[in-house]
Amino acid sequence: MIAKIGRGSSLYGTLAYNYQKVEKESAQVLFTQKIIQSPDGSYSLEQLSRSFEMYLLANRKTEKPILHISLNPDPKDNVSDTDFENMAQDYMREMGYGNQPFAVFKHTDIDRTHIHIVSVCVDEDGRKISDKFEKRRSMAVCRALEKKYSLISAVEKQQETDSPTFKPVDYKAGDIKSQMASVLRYLPAYYQFQTFGAYNAVLSLFNITAEEVKGEYNGISKLGLVYSALNEKGEKASNPFKASLFGKSAGYLQLQSQCDQNRVKLKDSPVKESVKNRIESVLQTATNESEFRKKLMEERINIVVRRNAGGRIYGITFIDHKSRSVWNGSELAKNLSANVFNDWWNNGNKTDLALKNNPTAKETFREGSQINHSNSHPDSLGKENTSYSGQENNAVETFGSLLPQAQGEDFQETDFANQLKRKANRRKPKL
């Protein structure tokens, strides 16, 4: 079991986050202590808020008196409501909050049922309850609760060496956001892509697409990204999700920085020559597109082909899972550009595609009108056309456990916590 402890200054915001889920029937008030209750046993947002008033009015100088704790058993643990209630009381008592007012919310909106506890960290006299060595004490309490309630140990699970096989997003399976988050929170750290188009090419293997959105806030232009799930044909199959739900690594600015860093890393890297040679070796023996794809898969290379409505190939991207690098065809060599493959697969003209000499860094080749060169520095991530053919939804799970598993995380909770941090940072005086 994992415990997450959050602190804030907005009681209403914290209660509203949980109560809105109660209204949507994806959560319930499971247990309360020292909380005002209606005669029929129900709780209103106003009653919950009033229950903490005396403590907050007595608060002397604690800037963040609101406690927002989540207790997260393993998804395989089958925890009853009674055990959840007792676990919450045990945890609060052991952490020094046993006499405080608190409300326990049971969340069922993701595949990992868990509880949230809302309370205050100041006592009736307004004094702050000690949080000395809080993380260390919290971990010790969690280990004790795991034994008491026969839960799977979070420590033992973390030490397991066998990683679960990761699968692309299945829009029919539900909980699309958590599926997408499992990819988006980790992919930038695993693959080296140099343009937004290359990033989207990798995403397409996981049945995800990203789009740039533009807006204005207080007269200042803002750029951002939204993500959607794809179906078997490469068409959007979900509502768009804003990038902030998936952490900084999935955001516009971070990805732009990542592209810049990757260009520098890959500019003179021997990986480029290795990938090029493996592709050209396959090219010499393949007789058609299908055979070319199959043999590349044996080399642990995926390709993503971009075609226009008429079927013309205007872009081709190679994704090498050995080096975890991503390349537009013309970045590797002139004979691997989109025009060459269009002439072969659409017109039946397969010329001698092997080149004796590699193109120099000064040479530039175009893939239709969509290429960004590896040594260029585009000022926008969204300049490449990223409409993919449905034929490019390959089974990336063929390559095993490419990414760590993050299923069952509550990314609304993460987004909510990030919002509180941003508000707190805005309130800090500038020195």
C-alpha positions as a Markdown table, in Angstrom:
| # | Residue | x | y | z |
|---|---|---|---|---|
| 1 | Met | 0.0 | 0.0 | 0.0 |
| 2 | Ile | 1.2 | 3.5 | -0.8 |
| 3 | Ala | 0.2 | 6.6 | 1.1 |
| 4 | Lys | 0.3 | 10.1 | -0.5 |
| 5 | Ile | 0.2 | 13.1 | 1.8 |
| 6 | Gly | -0.8 | 16.5 | 0.4 |
| 7 | Arg | -1.0 | 19.8 | 2.1 |
| 8 | Gly | -2.8 | 22.9 | 1.0 |
| 9 | Ser | -4.5 | 26.1 | 2.0 |
| 10 | Ser | -7.9 | 25.6 | 0.3 |
| 11 | Leu | -10.4 | 23.6 | 2.3 |
| 12 | Tyr | -13.2 | 24.1 | -0.2 |
| 13 | Gly | -11.1 | 23.1 | -3.2 |
| 14 | Thr | -10.0 | 19.9 | -1.5 |
| 15 | Leu | -13.5 | 19.0 | -0.4 |
| 16 | Ala | -15.0 | 19.9 | -3.7 |
| 17 | Tyr | -12.6 | 17.7 | -5.6 |
| 18 | Asn | -13.8 | 14.7 | -3.6 |
| 19 | Tyr | -17.5 | 15.7 | -3.3 |
| 20 | Gln | -17.8 | 16.2 | -7.1 |
| 21 | Lys | -16.9 | 12.5 | -7.5 |
| 22 | Val | -19.6 | 11.6 | -4.9 |
| 23 | Glu | -22.1 | 13.5 | -7.0 |
| 24 | Lys | -21.0 | 11.6 | -10.1 |
| 25 | Glu | -21.3 | 8.3 | -8.2 |
| 26 | Ser | -17.7 | 7.5 | -8.7 |
| 27 | Ala | -17.0 | 8.0 | -4.9 |
| 28 | Gln | -18.8 | 7.8 | -1.6 |
| 29 | Val | -18.4 | 9.2 | 1.9 |
| 30 | Leu | -17.2 | 6.0 | 3.7 |
| 31 | Phe | -16.5 | 7.3 | 7.2 |
| 32 | Thr | -16.4 | 10.5 | 9.2 |
| 33 | Gln | -15.1 | 11.6 | 12.5 |
| 34 | Lys | -16.3 | 14.9 | 14.2 |
| 35 | Ile | -18.2 | 15.8 | 11.0 |
| 36 | Ile | -21.7 | 17.4 | 10.9 |
| 37 | Gln | -24.2 | 15.0 | 9.5 |
| 38 | Ser | -27.8 | 15.4 | 8.2 |
| 39 | Pro | -30.6 | 13.6 | 10.0 |
| 40 | Asp | -30.9 | 11.2 | 7.0 |
| 41 | Gly | -27.2 | 10.3 | 7.3 |
| 42 | Ser | -26.1 | 12.2 | 4.3 |
| 43 | Tyr | -23.4 | 14.9 | 4.0 |
| 44 | Ser | -23.5 | 18.2 | 2.1 |
| 45 | Leu | -20.4 | 20.1 | 1.0 |
| 46 | Glu | -21.4 | 23.0 | 3.3 |
| 47 | Gln | -21.7 | 20.6 | 6.3 |
| 48 | Leu | -18.3 | 19.1 | 5.6 |
| 49 | Ser | -16.7 | 22.6 | 5.3 |
| 50 | Arg | -18.3 | 23.9 | 8.5 |
| 51 | Ser | -17.0 | 20.9 | 10.4 |
| 52 | Phe | -13.4 | 22.2 | 10.1 |
| 53 | Glu | -14.2 | 25.9 | 10.7 |
| 54 | Met | -13.3 | 26.1 | 14.4 |
| 55 | Tyr | -9.9 | 24.5 | 13.8 |
| 56 | Leu | -9.1 | 26.9 | 10.9 |
| 57 | Leu | -10.3 | 30.0 | 12.8 |
| 58 | Ala | -8.0 | 29.0 | 15.7 |
| 59 | Asn | -5.1 | 28.4 | 13.3 |
| 60 | Arg | -2.2 | 30.6 | 14.4 |
| 61 | Lys | 0.4 | 30.7 | 11.6 |
| 62 | Thr | 0.3 | 27.4 | 9.7 |
| 63 | Glu | 0.2 | 28.4 | 6.0 |
| 64 | Lys | -1.1 | 25.1 | 4.7 |
| 65 | Pro | -3.4 | 23.6 | 7.3 |
| 66 | Ile | -5.4 | 21.3 | 5.0 |
| 67 | Leu | -4.5 | 17.6 | 4.9 |
| 68 | His | -5.4 | 15.6 | 1.8 |
| 69 | Ile | -4.2 | 12.0 | 2.2 |
| 70 | Ser | -4.8 | 9.0 | -0.1 |
| 71 | Leu | -4.2 | 5.4 | 0.8 |
| 72 | Asn | -3.7 | 3.2 | -2.2 |
| 73 | Pro | -3.7 | -0.6 | -1.9 |
| 74 | Asp | -2.5 | -2.7 | -4.8 |
| 75 | Pro | -5.2 | -3.2 | -7.5 |
| 76 | Lys | -5.1 | -6.9 | -6.7 |
| 77 | Asp | -6.0 | -6.3 | -3.1 |
| 78 | Asn | -9.7 | -7.0 | -2.3 |
| 79 | Val | -10.4 | -4.5 | 0.5 |
| 80 | Ser | -13.8 | -4.4 | 2.1 |
| 81 | Asp | -15.5 | -1.1 | 3.2 |
| 82 | Thr | -15.0 | -2.1 | 6.8 |
| 83 | Asp | -11.3 | -2.7 | 6.4 |
| 84 | Phe | -11.0 | 0.7 | 4.5 |
| 85 | Glu | -12.7 | 2.4 | 7.5 |
| 86 | Asn | -10.5 | 0.7 | 10.0 |
| 87 | Met | -7.3 | 1.4 | 7.9 |
| 88 | Ala | -8.2 | 5.1 | 7.7 |
| 89 | Gln | -8.6 | 5.3 | 11.5 |
| 90 | Asp | -5.5 | 3.3 | 12.2 |
| 91 | Tyr | -3.4 | 5.5 | 9.8 |
| 92 | Met | -4.7 | 8.8 | 11.3 |
| 93 | Arg | -4.1 | 7.6 | 14.8 |
| 94 | Glu | -0.6 | 6.4 | 14.2 |
| 95 | Met | 0.3 | 9.6 | 12.3 |
| 96 | Gly | -0.9 | 11.8 | 15.2 |
| 97 | Tyr | -4.2 | 12.9 | 13.8 |
| 98 | Gly | -6.5 | 10.4 | 15.7 |
| 99 | Asn | -8.4 | 13.2 | 17.5 |
| 100 | Gln | -8.8 | 15.4 | 14.5 |
| 101 | Pro | -12.1 | 15.8 | 12.4 |
| 102 | Phe | -11.7 | 14.0 | 9.1 |
| 103 | Ala | -13.8 | 12.6 | 6.3 |
| 104 | Val | -12.9 | 9.4 | 4.3 |
| 105 | Phe | -13.9 | 9.2 | 0.7 |
| 106 | Lys | -13.8 | 5.9 | -1.2 |
| 107 | His | -12.9 | 6.4 | -4.9 |
| 108 | Thr | -14.0 | 3.9 | -7.5 |
| 109 | Asp | -13.4 | 5.9 | -10.7 |
| 110 | Ile | -10.2 | 4.0 | -11.7 |
| 111 | Asp | -9.3 | 0.3 | -11.7 |
| 112 | Arg | -7.6 | 0.7 | -8.3 |
| 113 | Thr | -10.1 | 1.4 | -5.5 |
| 114 | His | -8.6 | 3.7 | -2.9 |
| 115 | Ile | -9.5 | 6.1 | -0.2 |
| 116 | His | -8.9 | 9.8 | 0.3 |
| 117 | Ile | -8.9 | 11.4 | 3.8 |
| 118 | Val | -9.5 | 15.1 | 4.2 |
| 119 | Ser | -8.5 | 16.7 | 7.5 |
| 120 | Val | -6.6 | 19.6 | 9.1 |
| 121 | Cys | -3.2 | 19.5 | 10.7 |
| 122 | Val | -3.9 | 22.1 | 13.4 |
| 123 | Asp | -5.5 | 21.2 | 16.7 |
| 124 | Glu | -8.4 | 22.9 | 18.5 |
| 125 | Asp | -6.0 | 25.5 | 19.9 |
| 126 | Gly | -4.6 | 26.3 | 16.5 |
| 127 | Arg | -1.3 | 24.6 | 17.1 |
| 128 | Lys | 0.3 | 22.7 | 14.3 |
| 129 | Ile | 0.5 | 18.9 | 14.8 |
| 130 | Ser | 4.1 | 17.8 | 14.4 |
| 131 | Asp | 5.0 | 16.4 | 11.0 |
| 132 | Lys | 8.6 | 15.6 | 11.9 |
| 133 | Phe | 9.9 | 12.6 | 9.9 |
| 134 | Glu | 6.4 | 12.3 | 8.3 |
| 135 | Lys | 7.4 | 10.3 | 5.3 |
| 136 | Arg | 9.5 | 7.9 | 7.3 |
| 137 | Arg | 6.6 | 7.4 | 9.8 |
| 138 | Ser | 4.1 | 7.1 | 7.0 |
| 139 | Met | 6.0 | 4.3 | 5.3 |
| 140 | Ala | 6.3 | 2.4 | 8.6 |
| 141 | Val | 2.6 | 2.7 | 9.2 |
| 142 | Cys | 1.9 | 1.4 | 5.7 |
| 143 | Arg | 4.1 | -1.6 | 6.2 |
| 144 | Ala | 2.2 | -2.4 | 9.5 |
| 145 | Leu | -1.2 | -2.0 | 7.9 |
| 146 | Glu | -0.2 | -4.3 | 5.0 |
| 147 | Lys | 0.5 | -7.0 | 7.6 |
| 148 | Lys | -2.5 | -6.3 | 9.7 |
| 149 | Tyr | -5.0 | -6.4 | 6.7 |
| 150 | Ser | -3.1 | -9.0 | 4.6 |
| 151 | Leu | -2.3 | -6.5 | 1.7 |
| 152 | Ile | 0.3 | -6.9 | -1.0 |
| 153 | Ser | 3.5 | -5.3 | 0.1 |
| 154 | Ala | 4.4 | -2.2 | -2.0 |
| 155 | Val | 8.1 | -2.7 | -1.2 |
| 156 | Glu | 8.2 | -6.3 | -2.2 |
| 157 | Lys | 6.4 | -5.6 | -5.4 |
| 158 | Gln | 8.8 | -2.8 | -6.3 |
| 159 | Gln | 11.7 | -5.2 | -5.9 |
| 160 | Glu | 10.2 | -7.7 | -8.4 |
| 161 | Thr | 12.4 | -8.0 | -11.4 |
| 162 | Asp | 9.8 | -9.1 | -14.0 |
| 163 | Ser | 8.2 | -6.1 | -15.6 |
| 164 | Pro | 4.7 | -6.5 | -17.0 |
| 165 | Thr | 4.3 | -6.5 | -20.8 |
| 166 | Phe | 3.0 | -3.1 | -21.8 |
| 167 | Lys | 0.2 | -2.9 | -24.4 |
| 168 | Pro | -1.0 | 0.0 | -26.6 |
| 169 | Val | -4.2 | 1.9 | -25.7 |
| 170 | Asp | -7.4 | -0.1 | -26.2 |
| 171 | Tyr | -10.2 | 2.5 | -26.4 |
| 172 | Lys | -12.8 | -0.3 | -26.0 |
| 173 | Ala | -11.4 | -1.4 | -22.6 |
| 174 | Gly | -12.3 | 1.8 | -20.8 |
| 175 | Asp | -10.3 | 4.1 | -18.5 |
| 176 | Ile | -8.6 | 5.5 | -21.6 |
| 177 | Lys | -7.0 | 8.3 | -19.6 |
| 178 | Ser | -5.0 | 5.9 | -17.3 |
| 179 | Gln | -4.0 | 3.8 | -20.3 |
| 180 | Met | -2.7 | 6.9 | -22.2 |
| 181 | Ala | -1.0 | 8.1 | -19.0 |
| 182 | Ser | 1.0 | 4.9 | -18.8 |
| 183 | Val | 2.6 | 5.8 | -22.1 |
| 184 | Leu | 2.8 | 9.5 | -22.0 |
| 185 | Arg | 4.4 | 9.9 | -18.5 |
| 186 | Tyr | 7.3 | 7.7 | -19.6 |
| 187 | Leu | 7.8 | 7.7 | -23.3 |
| 188 | Pro | 10.0 | 10.8 | -23.7 |
| 189 | Ala | 12.5 | 9.3 | -21.3 |
| 190 | Tyr | 12.7 | 6.1 | -23.4 |
| 191 | Tyr | 12.8 | 7.4 | -27.0 |
| 192 | Gln | 14.9 | 10.0 | -28.7 |
| 193 | Phe | 12.8 | 11.9 | -31.2 |
| 194 | Gln | 13.9 | 15.2 | -32.9 |
| 195 | Thr | 10.6 | 16.6 | -34.2 |
| 196 | Phe | 7.0 | 16.7 | -33.2 |
| 197 | Gly | 6.2 | 14.4 | -36.2 |
| 198 | Ala | 8.7 | 11.8 | -34.9 |
| 199 | Tyr | 7.1 | 12.0 | -31.5 |
| 200 | Asn | 3.7 | 11.5 | -33.0 |
| 201 | Ala | 5.0 | 8.6 | -35.0 |
| 202 | Val | 6.0 | 6.8 | -31.8 |
| 203 | Leu | 2.7 | 7.6 | -30.2 |
| 204 | Ser | 0.8 | 6.1 | -33.1 |
| 205 | Leu | 2.3 | 2.7 | -32.2 |
| 206 | Phe | 0.5 | 3.0 | -28.9 |
| 207 | Asn | -2.7 | 4.1 | -30.5 |
| 208 | Ile | -2.3 | 7.8 | -29.4 |
| 209 | Thr | -2.1 | 11.0 | -31.3 |
| 210 | Ala | -1.1 | 14.5 | -30.1 |
| 211 | Glu | -2.3 | 17.8 | -31.5 |
| 212 | Glu | -1.1 | 21.4 | -30.9 |
| 213 | Val | -3.6 | 23.9 | -29.6 |
| 214 | Lys | -3.2 | 27.6 | -29.5 |
| 215 | Gly | -4.9 | 30.1 | -27.2 |
| 216 | Glu | -4.6 | 33.4 | -25.5 |
| 217 | Tyr | -4.5 | 34.3 | -21.8 |
| 218 | Asn | -4.3 | 37.8 | -20.5 |
| 219 | Gly | -3.3 | 38.9 | -24.0 |
| 220 | Ile | -0.4 | 36.5 | -24.1 |
| 221 | Ser | -0.4 | 33.7 | -26.7 |
| 222 | Lys | -0.2 | 30.2 | -25.3 |
| 223 | Leu | 0.7 | 26.9 | -27.0 |
| 224 | Gly | -0.2 | 23.5 | -25.7 |
| 225 | Leu | -1.0 | 19.9 | -26.6 |
| 226 | Val | -4.0 | 17.6 | -26.4 |
| 227 | Tyr | -3.9 | 13.9 | -26.7 |
| 228 | Ser | -6.5 | 11.5 | -28.1 |
| 229 | Ala | -6.8 | 7.7 | -28.4 |
| 230 | Leu | -6.9 | 6.1 | -31.9 |
| 231 | Asn | -8.9 | 3.1 | -33.2 |
| 232 | Glu | -7.7 | 0.3 | -35.5 |
| 233 | Lys | -8.0 | 2.6 | -38.5 |
| 234 | Gly | -5.9 | 5.4 | -37.0 |
| 235 | Glu | -9.0 | 7.5 | -36.4 |
| 236 | Lys | -9.7 | 9.4 | -33.1 |
| 237 | Ala | -11.7 | 7.3 | -30.7 |
| 238 | Ser | -11.8 | 9.5 | -27.6 |
| 239 | Asn | -12.3 | 13.0 | -26.4 |
| 240 | Pro | -9.1 | 15.0 | -26.2 |
| 241 | Phe | -7.2 | 15.1 | -22.9 |
| 242 | Lys | -5.1 | 18.1 | -22.0 |
| 243 | Ala | -1.3 | 17.5 | -21.6 |
| 244 | Ser | -1.3 | 18.7 | -18.0 |
| 245 | Leu | -3.1 | 15.6 | -16.9 |
| 246 | Phe | -0.1 | 13.5 | -17.8 |
| 247 | Gly | 2.7 | 15.5 | -16.1 |
| 248 | Lys | 5.4 | 17.9 | -17.4 |
| 249 | Ser | 7.0 | 15.3 | -19.7 |
| 250 | Ala | 3.9 | 15.3 | -21.9 |
| 251 | Gly | 3.7 | 19.1 | -22.1 |
| 252 | Tyr | 4.6 | 21.3 | -25.1 |
| 253 | Leu | 7.5 | 23.2 | -23.6 |
| 254 | Gln | 9.1 | 20.0 | -22.2 |
| 255 | Leu | 8.8 | 18.1 | -25.5 |
| 256 | Gln | 10.3 | 21.1 | -27.4 |
| 257 | Ser | 13.2 | 21.0 | -25.0 |
| 258 | Gln | 13.5 | 17.3 | -25.4 |
| 259 | Cys | 13.6 | 17.6 | -29.2 |
| 260 | Asp | 16.4 | 20.2 | -29.0 |
| 261 | Gln | 18.4 | 17.9 | -26.6 |
| 262 | Asn | 17.9 | 14.9 | -28.8 |
| 263 | Arg | 19.1 | 16.7 | -31.9 |
| 264 | Val | 22.4 | 17.4 | -30.2 |
| 265 | Lys | 22.7 | 13.9 | -28.9 |
| 266 | Leu | 22.0 | 12.2 | -32.3 |
| 267 | Lys | 23.8 | 14.7 | -34.5 |
| 268 | Asp | 27.1 | 12.8 | -34.5 |
| 269 | Ser | 25.9 | 9.6 | -32.9 |
| 270 | Pro | 27.0 | 6.2 | -34.3 |
| 271 | Val | 23.5 | 5.0 | -33.8 |
| 272 | Lys | 22.4 | 6.8 | -37.0 |
| 273 | Glu | 24.8 | 4.8 | -39.2 |
| 274 | Ser | 23.8 | 1.5 | -37.4 |
| 275 | Val | 20.1 | 2.1 | -38.0 |
| 276 | Lys | 20.7 | 3.1 | -41.6 |
| 277 | Asn | 22.8 | 0.0 | -42.4 |
| 278 | Arg | 20.2 | -2.3 | -40.9 |
| 279 | Ile | 17.4 | -0.7 | -42.9 |
| 280 | Glu | 19.4 | -0.8 | -46.1 |
| 281 | Ser | 20.3 | -4.5 | -45.5 |
| 282 | Val | 16.6 | -5.3 | -45.3 |
| 283 | Leu | 15.9 | -3.1 | -48.3 |
| 284 | Gln | 18.1 | -5.2 | -50.6 |
| 285 | Thr | 16.1 | -8.4 | -50.0 |
| 286 | Ala | 12.5 | -7.1 | -49.5 |
| 287 | Thr | 10.3 | -7.3 | -52.6 |
| 288 | Asn | 7.3 | -5.4 | -51.4 |
| 289 | Glu | 6.0 | -3.2 | -48.5 |
| 290 | Ser | 4.6 | -6.1 | -46.5 |
| 291 | Glu | 7.9 | -8.0 | -46.6 |
| 292 | Phe | 9.9 | -4.9 | -45.9 |
| 293 | Arg | 7.8 | -4.3 | -42.7 |
| 294 | Lys | 8.1 | -7.9 | -41.6 |
| 295 | Lys | 11.9 | -8.0 | -42.0 |
| 296 | Leu | 12.3 | -4.7 | -40.2 |
| 297 | Met | 10.2 | -6.0 | -37.3 |
| 298 | Glu | 12.8 | -8.8 | -37.0 |
| 299 | Glu | 15.4 | -6.1 | -36.7 |
| 300 | Arg | 13.2 | -4.4 | -33.9 |
| 301 | Ile | 12.4 | -1.5 | -36.2 |
| 302 | Asn | 8.9 | -0.1 | -36.8 |
| 303 | Ile | 8.0 | 2.2 | -39.7 |
| 304 | Val | 5.2 | 4.8 | -39.7 |
| 305 | Val | 4.2 | 5.9 | -43.2 |
| 306 | Arg | 2.2 | 9.1 | -43.8 |
| 307 | Arg | 0.0 | 9.1 | -46.9 |
| 308 | Asn | -2.3 | 11.8 | -48.3 |
| 309 | Ala | -5.9 | 11.2 | -49.4 |
| 310 | Gly | -4.7 | 10.0 | -52.8 |
| 311 | Gly | -2.3 | 7.4 | -51.3 |
| 312 | Arg | 0.9 | 9.3 | -52.1 |
| 313 | Ile | 3.6 | 8.8 | -49.5 |
| 314 | Tyr | 4.9 | 12.1 | -48.2 |
| 315 | Gly | 6.6 | 11.0 | -45.0 |
| 316 | Ile | 8.2 | 7.9 | -43.5 |
| 317 | Thr | 9.6 | 7.5 | -40.0 |
| 318 | Phe | 11.7 | 4.6 | -38.7 |
| 319 | Ile | 11.5 | 3.7 | -35.0 |
| 320 | Asp | 14.4 | 1.6 | -33.7 |
| 321 | His | 13.6 | -0.1 | -30.5 |
| 322 | Lys | 17.2 | -1.3 | -30.0 |
| 323 | Ser | 18.6 | 2.2 | -29.7 |
| 324 | Arg | 15.2 | 3.8 | -28.9 |
| 325 | Ser | 15.8 | 6.4 | -31.5 |
| 326 | Val | 13.4 | 7.8 | -34.1 |
| 327 | Trp | 14.4 | 9.0 | -37.5 |
| 328 | Asn | 12.6 | 10.5 | -40.6 |
| 329 | Gly | 13.8 | 8.6 | -43.6 |
| 330 | Ser | 15.6 | 11.5 | -45.2 |
| 331 | Glu | 17.5 | 12.2 | -42.0 |
| 332 | Leu | 19.1 | 8.8 | -42.4 |
| 333 | Ala | 19.9 | 8.9 | -46.1 |
| 334 | Lys | 18.6 | 10.1 | -49.5 |
| 335 | Asn | 17.7 | 6.6 | -50.5 |
| 336 | Leu | 15.4 | 6.2 | -47.5 |
| 337 | Ser | 13.3 | 9.3 | -48.2 |
| 338 | Ala | 9.6 | 9.2 | -48.6 |
| 339 | Asn | 9.8 | 9.9 | -52.4 |
| 340 | Val | 11.9 | 6.8 | -52.9 |
| 341 | Phe | 9.4 | 4.6 | -51.1 |
| 342 | Asn | 6.5 | 6.2 | -52.9 |
| 343 | Asp | 8.1 | 5.5 | -56.2 |
| 344 | Trp | 8.7 | 1.9 | -55.2 |
| 345 | Trp | 5.4 | 1.0 | -53.5 |
| 346 | Asn | 3.0 | 3.1 | -55.6 |
| 347 | Asn | 4.8 | 3.1 | -59.0 |
| 348 | Gly | 6.6 | -0.2 | -58.8 |
| 349 | Asn | 10.0 | 1.4 | -59.5 |
| 350 | Lys | 12.6 | -0.1 | -57.1 |
| 351 | Thr | 15.9 | 1.3 | -58.2 |
| 352 | Asp | 19.3 | 0.5 | -56.6 |
| 353 | Leu | 18.5 | 1.9 | -53.2 |
| 354 | Ala | 21.9 | 1.4 | -51.6 |
| 355 | Leu | 24.2 | 4.4 | -51.6 |
| 356 | Lys | 27.9 | 4.1 | -51.3 |
| 357 | Asn | 28.4 | 7.5 | -49.6 |
| 358 | Asn | 26.3 | 8.9 | -46.8 |
| 359 | Pro | 24.8 | 12.4 | -47.3 |
| 360 | Thr | 26.7 | 15.1 | -45.6 |
| 361 | Ala | 25.3 | 17.3 | -42.9 |
| 362 | Lys | 24.9 | 20.1 | -45.4 |
| 363 | Glu | 22.7 | 18.1 | -47.7 |
| 364 | Thr | 18.9 | 18.5 | -47.3 |
| 365 | Phe | 16.2 | 16.2 | -48.8 |
| 366 | Arg | 12.5 | 16.8 | -48.7 |
| 367 | Glu | 9.7 | 14.4 | -47.7 |
| 368 | Gly | 6.9 | 16.1 | -49.6 |
| 369 | Ser | 6.6 | 19.4 | -47.9 |
| 370 | Gln | 6.6 | 18.1 | -44.3 |
| 371 | Ile | 10.2 | 17.5 | -43.4 |
| 372 | Asn | 12.0 | 19.1 | -40.5 |
| 373 | His | 15.8 | 18.5 | -40.9 |
| 374 | Ser | 17.7 | 16.9 | -38.1 |
| 375 | Asn | 20.1 | 19.9 | -37.8 |
| 376 | Ser | 17.4 | 22.5 | -38.0 |
| 377 | His | 15.7 | 24.1 | -35.0 |
| 378 | Pro | 12.0 | 24.6 | -35.7 |
| 379 | Asp | 10.3 | 27.1 | -33.5 |
| 380 | Ser | 7.1 | 25.1 | -33.3 |
| 381 | Leu | 6.5 | 21.5 | -32.5 |
| 382 | Gly | 3.3 | 21.4 | -34.6 |
| 383 | Lys | 4.6 | 22.2 | -38.1 |
| 384 | Glu | 4.6 | 18.7 | -39.3 |
| 385 | Asn | 1.5 | 16.9 | -40.7 |
| 386 | Thr | 0.9 | 14.0 | -38.4 |
| 387 | Ser | -2.0 | 12.2 | -40.0 |
| 388 | Tyr | -1.2 | 8.5 | -40.1 |
| 389 | Ser | -2.5 | 5.7 | -42.2 |
| 390 | Gly | -4.4 | 3.1 | -40.2 |
| 391 | Gln | -2.0 | 0.5 | -41.6 |
| 392 | Glu | 0.6 | 1.9 | -39.2 |
| 393 | Asn | -1.0 | 0.7 | -35.9 |
| 394 | Asn | 1.6 | -2.0 | -35.2 |
| 395 | Ala | 1.7 | -4.4 | -32.3 |
| 396 | Val | 4.4 | -2.7 | -30.2 |
| 397 | Glu | 3.9 | -5.3 | -27.5 |
| 398 | Thr | 5.9 | -7.7 | -29.7 |
| 399 | Phe | 9.0 | -6.1 | -28.2 |
| 400 | Gly | 8.0 | -6.9 | -24.6 |
| 401 | Ser | 8.1 | -4.6 | -21.7 |
| 402 | Leu | 9.1 | -1.3 | -23.3 |
| 403 | Leu | 7.7 | 0.9 | -20.6 |
| 404 | Pro | 6.9 | 0.7 | -16.9 |
| 405 | Gln | 3.3 | 0.1 | -15.9 |
| 406 | Ala | 1.4 | 3.0 | -14.5 |
| 407 | Gln | -2.1 | 1.6 | -14.7 |
| 408 | Gly | -4.4 | 2.6 | -11.9 |
| 409 | Glu | -2.9 | 6.0 | -11.2 |
| 410 | Asp | -5.4 | 8.8 | -10.5 |
| 411 | Phe | -4.2 | 11.5 | -12.9 |
| 412 | Gln | -7.1 | 13.8 | -12.0 |
| 413 | Glu | -5.6 | 13.7 | -8.5 |
| 414 | Thr | -2.2 | 14.5 | -9.9 |
| 415 | Asp | -3.6 | 17.4 | -11.9 |
| 416 | Phe | -5.4 | 18.7 | -8.8 |
| 417 | Ala | -2.2 | 18.6 | -6.8 |
| 418 | Asn | -0.3 | 20.4 | -9.5 |
| 419 | Gln | -2.9 | 23.1 | -9.6 |
| 420 | Leu | -2.6 | 23.7 | -5.8 |
| 421 | Lys | 1.2 | 23.9 | -6.2 |
| 422 | Arg | 0.9 | 26.5 | -9.0 |
| 423 | Lys | -1.5 | 28.6 | -6.9 |
| 424 | Ala | 0.9 | 28.4 | -3.9 |
| 425 | Asn | 3.8 | 29.5 | -6.1 |
| 426 | Arg | 1.9 | 32.4 | -7.5 |
| 427 | Arg | 1.2 | 33.6 | -3.9 |
| 428 | Lys | 4.9 | 33.5 | -2.9 |
| 429 | Pro | 6.4 | 37.1 | -2.7 |
| 430 | Lys | 9.1 | 37.9 | -5.1 |
| 431 | Leu | 12.5 | 38.6 | -3.4 |
